[in-house]
Amino acid sequence: MKCPYILLFAILILSGCSAEWHLSKAVMKDPTILKTKTMIVTDTVVTDPIVVKDTVTMSQVDTVEIVKDKFRVKIMRSYDTLIIDGGCDSDTIVRTVEVQVPVVEYRDGGGFWSKVYEGSFYVLIIFITIATLVSVIRRYLG
């Protein structure tokens, strides 16, 4: 093993903490960041109109139209022909659903320990860089 610092550096880089660990620590410090929020979702469905036509032969001339809510029927008698025109107009269906959604709020920690943690990372990087440079210089000079 020519340079043990490379192995040490690889171990430090590959042994980072997961996002789940960081989230659990944040929840331990402030449990209100995972409070739930209610969202209202409105879903709209528009149906197509339905039309039905039929013909029956009879005599005399007359027209009858029946309309109830969105359904209509029109019966037209013209001598020996009976024309039935009916259908249902298009309709809009609106459905409202309430959904519980967890909200994660970001709060800047900025406390003493976060500064110590950040500073220790930079000290570690500087230490690894100096150790690598010393190792390279010893190899070429010695």
Protein Blocks (a to p, Z undefined) as FASTA:
>chain_A
ZZlmlmmmmmmmmmcccfklmmmmmmmmmmmlmcccdddddddddddddddddddddedj
ddddddehjbccddddehjaccdddddddddddddddddddddddddfkpmklmmmmmmm
mmmmmmmmmmmmmmmmmmmmZZ
